[in-house]
Structure formats: structure tokens, C-alpha cells
Amino acid sequence: MLRQGLLVASRSGGVRKIVETAPVTRQVVRRFIAGETTDDALRVTGDLAGEGLLVTLDVLGEDVLDRAQAEQTVKHYADLLGRLADLGLGTRAEVSLKLTAVGQALDEDVALENARRVCTAARSAGTTVTLDMEDHSTVDSTLRILHELRGDFPDTGAVIQSYLRRAEEYCAELAFEGSRVRLCKGAYAAPESVAFDDKADIDRSYVRCMKVLMAGKGYPMLATHDPRLVDIAGALAVLNEREPDTFEYQMLYGIRPQEQRRLAEQGAQVRVYVAYGEQWYGYFMRRLAERPANLGFFVRSTVSKG
Ligand SMILES: Cc1cc2nc3c(=O)[nH]c(=O)nc-3n(C[C@H](O)[C@H](O)[C@H](O)COP(=O)(O)OP(=O)(O)OC[C@H]3O[C@@H](n4cnc5c(N)ncnc54)[C@H](O)[C@@H]3O)c2cc1C
């Protein structure tokens, strides 16, 4: 109930104003977000890379409804990628792209062309792009765009959400050589007709998907902070005789940072998803929805400062 409420609020203009202007919001937001500028993001990326971690950078923004804003997002990514290359961080950091930030809701072809430009900039920087998966209504379009992009950029990463009832089927289709696939549980509100609602069902689906990906020929990117699933991933790597460089763990910036370092110290590849920018509202609300304790922390800080 609370999760659904927060996810609905993540798309409400009214609640957005209240949260964005609350006096302590920024302080709490900084736990999950690297900062508002590219300088902030590059500083955090350099620090994480120095600790042996990989990074995927997300320029915050989604649900863009005009072409000028979509264009701005593309330019922002191109600038970021150019600067990553200048700093020699192309081998340590890639980018994550939300297609709704580059015009998917306006026109699929616009989003495809814009994503192509981001992939071109990534290639010049010696790195890759992963297409984030958003709301269930965008899944078919995102997979079509992924398929088109992979014609020219075969290393473009896909994301499959295990809460989708069709997740295992998608994973089977994507478990081929050279295919980079991020598996996550799913962070959006979705109807029961397309997605599991029960946490145990979502977790069981995650394990089924992981089995398919780890036994397959692709490159699995296991995005979860769930200790049980991380353990199962390790067991599946042994079972499938996978070397540490044939898959990676992924976690969000600010969540279980000690675990990220522990896995990396054990020789695993760990990539941290670093989101930054001014449009942090939707991303922040999804992080609150994932863990009610985060909401308590946010409310307590607001009350004590208010
Ligand atoms: C690298 C990465 C990329 C992602 N990309 C996408 C995407 O493209 N599309 C999409 O829909 N979702 C994406 N997600 C979000 C994902 O779908 C989940 O909502 C999120 O990862 C929480 O699920 P979990 O697997 O960590 O398990 P959970 O069962 O939610 O959490 C397990 C444990 O992790 C810790 N934890 C989890 N979330 C939080 C939090 N917000 N704050 C504090 N502690 C927390 C807690 O200790 C919790 O008990 C991504 C997640 C990661 C890590």
C-alpha cells in the first residue's frame, strides 16, 4: 500500500512541489544522488573507480514531453561521455539511459535516433550504454529500440525486471553471446495482469531469470542489494563455471556500499549506478518506495528541522 502510494506520488506534480521544497530534502536526497552537476558525477566516479568499482552514470530526467528537452538530454550525455574519455574513465564507467528522457513518449523514432546519438558518443569514449527499463507500458517499445540499436551497437545493454510475468521469457530471448542484460526486480507501479505483486513471487522470478542468464552465453548484470539473491548469484557462477569477468553485480549509489566493496575485494566485478542531475524527484521517490525506513528517515528529518 505504502509502496504503491509513493509510486503514485512519484508522478504527481503537487506532491513533487512539496517534496522538492521541503527544507531538508536535499540533505536526504544526497544519500542516493551524486549531486546536481557533471563535475559532481565525475568526482564520485573517480572515487569509486579508485576503489576498484565500475560505474554506470544516469543523467536524471524522465517522461520528457518536448523535443527541445530531449535534445538537451542528448547533449548532456554527449558532454558527459566526452569528459569521461578525457579523464581516461571510459573503461571504468558506462552510461544508463532512460528512453523517456530522449522522447519515447513523443515518438519512438525520435527516441531511437536520440539513443543512437548517445551510443555513438559512448563508442567514441570507449564505453557502452545500457537502456534502463521504465514503466510496464514502455517495455515493448524499449525492446524494439534495443533490437534496432544492437544492429549498429551490439554491446548496448538491456534491462529486464523480474516483477514482469514475462521476465523469464525475455531473459531466454536475450541470453545469447555478446548480449549484456541487467536483471533487476522492478521499481515502478504495475498492474497484476502484467507483473507479480507479491515480494516472494518477484524474488522467485528473479532466481529463475538469473538461472537462465547465468547458464546462457550472454553477459549478466545482476542488479540487486538482496543478500539472498547475491548469494544465489555466487552459487550459480560456480555451478556454471563462470569466471568473475563474465558477469557483474550492480548496486545503486548509496545503498549497501560496504557490500559493494566486500564483493569487489573478493574479486567480483561490481558496478555502481550513479544518478545525478537536477531532475531527481522520480528517482528519489522510487528509492523511498523500496524501503519504508527511508521514508521514516525523510519524515523525521523534516519534522526535526521544521
Ligand atoms: C544497478 C541498478 C539498476 C537498476 N535499474 C533499474 C531499471 O532500469 N528499471 C527498474 O525498474 N528498476 C531498476 N532498478 C531498481 C530495482 O528494480 C529495485 O527497485 C531495487 O534494486 C530494489 O530491489 P532489490 O533487488 O535491491 O531488493 P529489495 O528486496 O528491494 O531490497 C533488498 C535489500 O536491499 C536494501 N535496499 C534495497 N533498496 C533500498 C533502498 N532504496 N534504500 C535502502 N536500502 C535498500 C535493503 O537492505 C533491502 O532489505 C535498478 C537497481 C539497481 C541496483
The ligand as an SDF file (V2000), in Angstrom:
LIG
                    3D

 53 58  0  0  0  0  0  0  0  0999 V2000
   22.1540   -1.0240  -10.7270 C   0  0  0  0  0  0  0  0  0  0  0  0
   20.6660   -0.9920  -10.6640 C   0  0  0  0  0  0  0  0  0  0  0  0
   19.9550   -0.5910  -11.7840 C   0  0  0  0  0  0  0  0  0  0  0  0
   18.5670   -0.5750  -11.7500 C   0  0  0  0  0  0  0  0  0  0  0  0
   17.8730   -0.2790  -12.9030 N   0  0  0  0  0  0  0  0  0  0  0  0
   16.5220   -0.3790  -12.8980 C   0  0  0  0  0  0  0  0  0  0  0  0
   15.7710   -0.2270  -14.0990 C   0  0  0  0  0  0  0  0  0  0  0  0
   16.3110    0.0170  -15.1910 O   0  0  0  0  0  0  0  0  0  0  0  0
   14.4230   -0.3430  -14.0120 N   0  0  0  0  0  0  0  0  0  0  0  0
   13.7730   -0.6230  -12.8320 C   0  0  0  0  0  0  0  0  0  0  0  0
   12.5440   -0.7430  -12.8310 O   0  0  0  0  0  0  0  0  0  0  0  0
   14.4700   -0.7510  -11.6880 N   0  0  0  0  0  0  0  0  0  0  0  0
   15.8080   -0.6430  -11.6920 C   0  0  0  0  0  0  0  0  0  0  0  0
   16.4960   -0.8230  -10.5160 N   0  0  0  0  0  0  0  0  0  0  0  0
   15.7700   -0.8590   -9.2060 C   0  0  0  0  0  0  0  0  0  0  0  0
   15.3190   -2.2670   -8.8870 C   0  0  0  0  0  0  0  0  0  0  0  0
   14.2970   -2.6560   -9.7620 O   0  0  0  0  0  0  0  0  0  0  0  0
   14.8040   -2.3580   -7.4330 C   0  0  0  0  0  0  0  0  0  0  0  0
   13.7210   -1.5000   -7.2600 O   0  0  0  0  0  0  0  0  0  0  0  0
   15.8510   -2.0360   -6.3870 C   0  0  0  0  0  0  0  0  0  0  0  0
   17.1070   -2.5180   -6.7570 O   0  0  0  0  0  0  0  0  0  0  0  0
   15.4800   -2.6770   -5.0330 C   0  0  0  0  0  0  0  0  0  0  0  0
   15.4080   -4.0700   -5.1750 O   0  0  0  0  0  0  0  0  0  0  0  0
   16.4760   -5.0900   -4.5330 P   0  0  0  0  0  0  0  0  0  0  0  0
   16.7690   -6.1250   -5.5780 O   0  0  0  0  0  0  0  0  0  0  0  0
   17.6420   -4.3610   -4.0350 O   0  0  0  0  0  0  0  0  0  0  0  0
   15.6830   -5.8580   -3.4170 O   0  0  0  0  0  0  0  0  0  0  0  0
   14.8320   -5.3690   -2.1640 P   0  0  0  0  0  0  0  0  0  0  0  0
   14.1250   -6.5940   -1.6960 O   0  0  0  0  0  0  0  0  0  0  0  0
   14.0120   -4.1730   -2.5010 O   0  0  0  0  0  0  0  0  0  0  0  0
   15.9400   -4.9500   -1.1460 O   0  0  0  0  0  0  0  0  0  0  0  0
   16.8540   -5.8510   -0.5690 C   0  0  0  0  0  0  0  0  0  0  0  0
   17.6480   -5.1190    0.4890 C   0  0  0  0  0  0  0  0  0  0  0  0
   18.4370   -4.1040   -0.1270 O   0  0  0  0  0  0  0  0  0  0  0  0
   18.4310   -2.9110    0.6340 C   0  0  0  0  0  0  0  0  0  0  0  0
   17.7160   -1.8620   -0.1390 N   0  0  0  0  0  0  0  0  0  0  0  0
   17.0320   -2.0230   -1.2830 C   0  0  0  0  0  0  0  0  0  0  0  0
   16.5480   -0.8510   -1.7330 N   0  0  0  0  0  0  0  0  0  0  0  0
   16.9170    0.0660   -0.8200 C   0  0  0  0  0  0  0  0  0  0  0  0
   16.7250    1.4790   -0.7200 C   0  0  0  0  0  0  0  0  0  0  0  0
   16.0510    2.1680   -1.6390 N   0  0  0  0  0  0  0  0  0  0  0  0
   17.2520    2.1130    0.3510 N   0  0  0  0  0  0  0  0  0  0  0  0
   17.9540    1.4340    1.2810 C   0  0  0  0  0  0  0  0  0  0  0  0
   18.1810    0.1140    1.2310 N   0  0  0  0  0  0  0  0  0  0  0  0
   17.6670   -0.5750    0.2020 C   0  0  0  0  0  0  0  0  0  0  0  0
   17.7270   -3.2390    1.9170 C   0  0  0  0  0  0  0  0  0  0  0  0
   18.6760   -3.7170    2.8140 O   0  0  0  0  0  0  0  0  0  0  0  0
   16.7860   -4.3590    1.4910 C   0  0  0  0  0  0  0  0  0  0  0  0
   16.4020   -5.1810    2.5560 O   0  0  0  0  0  0  0  0  0  0  0  0
   17.8790   -0.8950  -10.5480 C   0  0  0  0  0  0  0  0  0  0  0  0
   18.6050   -1.3090   -9.4280 C   0  0  0  0  0  0  0  0  0  0  0  0
   19.9740   -1.3750   -9.4790 C   0  0  0  0  0  0  0  0  0  0  0  0
   20.7060   -1.8760   -8.2850 C   0  0  0  0  0  0  0  0  0  0  0  0
  1  2  1  0
  2  3  1  0
  2 52  2  0
  3  4  2  0
  4  5  1  0
  4 50  1  0
  5  6  2  0
  6  7  1  0
  6 13  1  0
  7  8  2  0
  7  9  1  0
  9 10  1  0
 10 11  2  0
 10 12  1  0
 12 13  2  0
 13 14  1  0
 14 15  1  0
 14 50  1  0
 15 16  1  0
 16 17  1  0
 16 18  1  0
 18 19  1  0
 18 20  1  0
 20 21  1  0
 20 22  1  0
 22 23  1  0
 23 24  1  0
 24 25  2  0
 24 26  1  0
 24 27  1  0
 27 28  1  0
 28 29  2  0
 28 30  1  0
 28 31  1  0
 31 32  1  0
 32 33  1  0
 33 34  1  0
 33 48  1  0
 34 35  1  0
 35 36  1  0
 35 46  1  0
 36 37  1  0
 36 45  1  0
 37 38  2  0
 38 39  1  0
 39 40  1  0
 39 45  2  0
 40 41  1  0
 40 42  2  0
 42 43  1  0
 43 44  2  0
 44 45  1  0
 46 47  1  0
 46 48  1  0
 48 49  1  0
 50 51  2  0
 51 52  1  0
 52 53  1  0
M  END
$$$$
